[in-house]
Amino acid sequence: MVSSASDLIVEHSRRQLWVALILVVTLGAGALAMLAFPDKAGKTGGFYVMIFFPEFVAIALASLRKSKRKLGDVSAARMQAVVDDELRRHSLGMGWRNGFFVMLLAQPLISLAVISSGTPHPVALLSAATALAGVVTALASVLYYDR
């Protein structure tokens, strides 16, 4: 049971991170499927993910709005205190660092996979896969390191 306003703010923030992670993975997977298999876009599911993405965003916003109602009238000072928390800043720094290093390490590995696969859009696929790997790693790391 959540007891204080600070706990509610942290819970809401974590829910926002989870929603962002799910939306990024969904959008990234759809984009990668469409880039990797442009002739079979309808069969791979990437096309359907892109069509239904606005609905995913609407559901996510409704979920966050429901979560925000629990906060009630939380003062801006209390919210700023939670945002400026030392452990929170440390987890953000660790998350960004992990995302950066994953992007650096994933670039050559993904490029080898893309070159050997013979896709028609190798540069776009490489860029999208690298960005997706970095962002997903950063968000997942922040969730892992955060309280």
N, C-alpha and C positions, 0 to 999 in steps of 0.2 A: 504494500500500500504506500503510495506516495504521500509524504507528510507535509513538506514545506513548498513554498513558492519556488525556491531555487531548484528543488527536485523536479517540479513540474516544468520549469524552463529547460532543464537539461533533458528531460524526457521528450519534450517537443522538438528540441534541437536534434536529438538522435533520430526521431521519426522523420524529420526533414532530410537528414543524411541518407536514411534508408530509402526514402522515396526518390531522392536524386539518384542513388545508386541503381535502383530498379529501372528508372526511366532511361538512364544512360545505357545500361546493358541492353534494354529492349530496343532503343533506337540504334545503337551501335551494331547489334546483331542483325537487325533488318538491313542496315546500310551495307554491312559486310556481305550478307547473302545476295543482295542486289548487285554489288560490285563484282563479286566472285563469279556469279552465274547470271549474267544479264539476259541470256536467251531463255532461261528457265525462271525468271523472276516470280511468276505466279505460282510455280510449283515448289519453290524453296521456302516460301512463307515470308520472305522479306517484303514482298509487295503488300501482303496482308498486314504485316506489322506496321508498315508505313501508313496504310489507310486507317488503321484503328489507333494510331498513336495519339490523335487528339482526344479520343475517348479515354485512353490510359491517363493522359494528363488531367482530364476533368475528374476522373475518379481519385487521382492522387491529390488534387487540390481540395476536393470534398473531404478526404480523409484528414488532411492537414487543418482544414477549417474546423472540423469536429474536435481535433486535438487542441486547437488554439482556444476554443471556448472554455476549456478546463482552466486555462490560465487566468481568466477573469481580468481583474484590474491589477496587473502586475506593474509596478513602477518601472520607469525607464532606468533609474539608477540600479535597481536590483537586476534587471536584465543585462545592463552594461557590466555589472560586477561578475555575472556568470560568464559573459563573453570574454572578459579580460582575465579570467582565471588562468593561473600559471600552468596548471596541468593541461588545461584545454589548449593553450597556446603551444605547449610542448607536443601534444598529440597532433595538432595541425602541422607543425613543423616536421614531425616524423612522417606524417602522411604525404606531404609534398615531396619530401626527400625520397621516400620509397617510390612514389610515382615517377619521379625524375629518373631514378636509376633503372627502374623497369623499362622506361621508354628507351634509355640508352642501350640496355642489354637486349631488348626485344627487337630493335631495329635490324640488326644483322640476321637474327634468326628468322624473322618474318620475311625479310627480303629473300633469303634462300628458299623459303617455302613458296613465296609468290613467283619467283623466277622459275622454279621447277614445275609449277602448276600450269603455266602458260595461259593465264587469264588475260582477257583483252584490255583491262585497265590496271596494269600492275602498280603504277605510281599512286593512283587514287586508293587502291586497296591497301598498299603499304602504309600510306599516310593515315587512313582511317583505322587500320588495325593497331598501329602504334599509338595513336591518340586514345583509342578505346582502352588499350592495355594500361596506359599511364593514368587515365582518369579513374578507371575502375580500381586500380591499385591504390591510388591516393585516397579515394573515398572509403574503401574497405579498411585501409590502414588507420584512417582517422576514427572509424567506428571501433576498430580493435583496440587502439591505444586510449581512446576516450573512456572515462570512468566506466 
